[in-house]
Amino acid sequence: PQNKMQANMITFNAAMSACEKCSRWENVSDLLDLMTHSRVEASTITFNLAISACGKNKKHEKALQLFTAMAQSKVGSDATTFNASIKACEKGGLWRRALQLLREVVCNLECLLPMPQKK
């Protein structure tokens, strides 16, 4: 009997991580597309890897497209997501967009933190 291995989120993320470390943002993007085509759900880590790979390679527009796609897909973002997106803005000279992202982080934190009690 032939053993068929199927790629899952973990194997895709591992491959994307290797490509990201080697500055192969195109391969990361291709793997993300293949994940979608293969009906493998992307995770926060998946998107973080893709955003980071694009940002490191001065593909800031693609990184921000991925940030938007992440929000639309209802995959939760984290500090790494915002850091990678802000770094992509930095590489692209998009300081206004970087400030918008920073405001989002602050707003998200304020929503999560308990309100100080009056004494």
DABEL-V372516 format. One record per helix or strand of 3 or more residues. SS is the DSSP state (h for helix, s for strand). FROM is the first residue (numbers start at 1). TO is the last residue. Records with the same first field share a line. If there is no record, write none. Layout:
BEGIN
SS->FROM-TO, FROM-TO
END
This chain:
BEGIN
h->9-21, 25-37, 44-56, 60-72, 79-92, 95-112
END
